[in-house]
Amino acid sequence: MYGFLGEHDCKLDSKGRLRLPAALKKQLQAAAAGRFVVNRGFEKCLVLYPYDEWQKISQRVNSLNTFEKKKRLFVRYFYRGATELVLDTNDRLNIPNHLLKYAEISKELFLASRQNVIEIWNKEHYEEQLAMDSDTFADLAEEVMGDNDLSNNGDDN
């Protein structure tokens, strides 16, 4: 399982290619073999999945009962725009124009790592999503994580 870490300011080149930062490339597992799937994400970002992680997610999505309308709609939307990408010899990924348009990315972008994926954002949209002060974040943490049974090693952070 992945545990990507890091945030990166990046730019697209004139052909819409993104150079994967070396720090993220080092975190890739051999099973991905430089292959990815990029797809629409939530909140107008793109999600970059290492190929082996995409297969796991796809397996879960494919197990949904598409005879149920909500699940069928979700499956349709989830796969809408999904595109396989392969790192070129210069560690670049060619992001399809229709996905860049969806995420409102033109030249500059922001990569935000989380768990097993890398989110690709218009930097302004990303900052808007995370615009909260530390007290608001503390309230959110309490609401989301407060009732989880976490083994506490004495740290409050």
N, C-alpha and C positions, 0 to 999 in steps of 0.2 A: 504494500500500500504506500502511496505517496504521502508526503507531508511537505508540500511546497512552501517555501518561505520567501518573503521579499516583495518589495514594491519597486517598480521601475518606470521612469519616464522614458518614452521611446518615440521614434518618428518613423513614419512610412517613407520609403523612398519613392521616386517618381513613378514607379510601376506598381505601387500599392503593396510592397513587400515589407515585412517586419523582420528585423534581425532579432532573433531570440537572444536575450542577454546571457552571457557566459555563466553567470551565477545560477540561472534557471536551468540551463543546459546540463550543468553538473549534477543537478538534482533529479534528472530523468533516469528512470530505470532502463536497463538494457532491453526489457520486453517491449518497450515502446518503439525501439529501433528508428527513432527520428520521424515517426509517423504520428499524426494528430488528426483529430476531427474538431472543426470549429463550428459553432452553432449559435443561434440566438439564445440569449440568456434572459433572465428577469431584469427588470428596471433598465431596459435599453442598453445592455452591455452584450458583449460576445463572450462565449465560454470556449476555451481551448482545452480539449481533453487529450491526454496522451492516448494513443490508440488502444492500448490494453485496458485503460480505464473506461474508454468509450464502449468497448465490448461488454464490460460489466454493467454499465448503465443501460445499454441497449437491451441486454438480457432482461433486466427488470422491467423496462418499458414494454418489451415484447410479450411479457407474461400477462399484461393487462387484458381484461376481457373487452374486446372492441365491439361486442354486441351491446354494451352499455354506452349510451350517448356521450356522457361526460368523459369517459375514458377514451373513447374513439376520438373525440375532439382534442383531448390532451395529446394523444399519440400523434395525430396529424400535425398539431402545432409544434410539438417537440422535435419532430424530424424535419420540419420545414426549414430549408436552407442548410441543413447539415452537410458539410463538405469535408472530404478527406484532404489533408495537406501533408506534404513531406518536406522536411528540411532540405534545402539545396546545399551545395558544397560550401557556401558562405554563411550557413546557419540562418537562412532567411525562409520565411513562410509567406506565400502569396495569398493574402486574404481577399476573398471574392468581393467585388464592388457592391453587390446587393446587400451583403452583410455589413460592410462599412457604412453604407447609407442608413441601414436600420439603426445602427449604434451612433449615428451622427459623428463619425470619425472621418476627418479629412487628411490631416497631416500628423499632428501630434496626438499621442495616445498614452494611456497609463495602464500598466500591467499590475494587477493585484492578485497575488497568490492566495489560495485558500484550499486547504485540504488536498484534494486530488486533482484540482483544476487551476487554470490561470484565467482570470477574467480580464477582458480587453475592454477598456473604457475610453470614452471621451473624457478627458481629465476634469472638465467643468462638471459633467454629470456625476462623476465619482465623488468629487468634493461636496456636491449638493446632497448626495445620498448619505454621506457621513458627517454632515454638519450638525453636530451636537456637542454640548459641553460635557465635561467629565461627570457632573452630577446626573445628567440625563442618561449617560452611558451606565453609570452605577445603578440607576433605577431599572434600566433595561436588563442589565446583568442579573439583578435580583429576581426580576420577573421570569426571565428565561432559564436561569441556572440555579436559582435559589433553592428549589426543592430537589435538585439532583443529589444523589448520594455519592459525593466525590470524596475520595480519601484525601484529607487535608494534611499536608505536611507542615503546617504551622504558618504557611504564607497566606496573606490575605489578598494577594494579587492573582 
